[in-house]
Amino acid sequence: MTDAPRTDEKSTFLFKFLSFSPILTGATLKERMIGCLGALIGICVTAVICSYVFGDNALLPLIVAPVGASAVLLFAVPASPLAQPWPIIGGNTISALVGITVSQFVHDPMLAVGLAVSLAIAVMSFTRSLHPPGGAAALTAVVGGPAVASAGYMFPFIPVGINSVILVLLGIIFHRISRRRYPHAAVPPAVNTHDTADIPAALRVGFNSRDVDAAILEFHETLDIDRADIDRLLRSVEQHSLVRTRSKLLCRDIMSRDVVCIGHRETAQVARRLLLEHDIRTLPVLDDVRRLIGTVGLRELVMSEGIDGRLPFSEAETAIESDAAVSLIPKLTDGSTHAVVIVDAAMHVTGIISQTDLLAAVANSLAVSHDNAA
């Protein structure tokens, strides 16, 4: 009887050990396997290329150890600000330069190693190239032995700089093939598209940038995530919470079904007449088999006026009937989208939801919730 709890504890420990439990939020086993493959390709190809560049009799190493640490960031956490092209190339090269300089003037090895890493952090911070492997590059420049010492100021560029450049180029190619976004570009904040002093409609309620900055300061520590990504994450959380609490109201419940559309072969004059005649702001544009290919409104008509007789149109914002209606709020409050087209699997138009449709539905939903609460 006394052995049973121990057996359960061992089983639990074994399960946790064998299961994939990532340290970083958002990581998945698939992403880690892609990262492993990327590192394998990146390091191997970098070494092969450098063997041709340096030659078989090169005194310097073909590839330096800090590049292995750079590969971890580049392929495992490509969205990190520390894993972007400039931090990898600049951080490693600048830090190696700092290390070489320290080794030239400080001959006490105990003091030199500390100064090299410390000054590398300072210089990387001021040059916006902070990269953890840069500390290793600075250290290698000090304790790398006779080969590094004899290379002098060439070492930061050959092999450190060349290794870093090749690795970044391979990373860009690999991430593009694996359909990951690199270099990482944070989604820009919402802007007022009407060229007035008002802040965008989506930012007038809820938290704002000052709230995000205040919350970050309360942590009293540096976060390995872009400031714009934090804002985007919090707004996504807000949206998911709204969808969860209001998910019973679906697009099919509020969409207009008698949709006024226009064929792509029609003229701008026909589109203008339909918009004014039906007092609407968006027309779905259909191809020859009546599939949605875009939308046209007064904005497109005015911007293309006098260019040619073809019908101008923009990419359509779409949703399906079973989507939660409140999930359309970000699209319909971006300052430029006036309607979301509801389509089926074959991109045939089944309905349309305008800003007015959504506003009326949400207002009614809030009123019902208030009455039920009362």
VENTAHU-V791482 format. One line per field, one symbol per residue. ss: DSSP state (@ for helix, = for strand, . for the rest). phi: phi as a letter, one per 30 degrees, with the letter a starting at -180 (. if undefined). Layout:
ss = ???
phi = ???
This chain:
ss = ..@@@@@@@@@@@@@@@@..........@@@@@@@@@@@@@@@@@@@@@@@@@@..........@@@@@@@@@@@@....@@@.@@@@@@@@@@@@@@@@@@@@@...@@@@@@@@@@@@@@@@@@......@@@@@@@@@@@..@@@@@@@@@.@@@@@@@@@@@@@@@@@@@@@@.......................@@@.....@@@@@@@@@@@.......@@@@@@@@@@@@@@@@@@@....=@@@@.=....===....@@@@@@@@@@@....====.....=====.@@@@@@..........=...==....=@@@@@@@@......=====.....======@@@@@@@@@@@@@@@@@@@.
phi = .dddddddddddddddddddbddddjdbdddddddddddedddddeddddddddidcdddddbceeddddddddccbdddedcdededddddddddddddddddcccddddddddeddddddddddchbeaededdddddddcdjedddddiddedcbceddedddddddddddddddicdaddbdddddbddchbdddeedcdbidbdddddddddddhadcdadedddeddddddedddddddbdddceddbddcdddbbddddcddddddddddchbcbcdccddcicdblbbbddddddcdidaddddacdddbacddddddddeeddbdjbccacdcbcdciddcaabcddeddddddddddddddddd
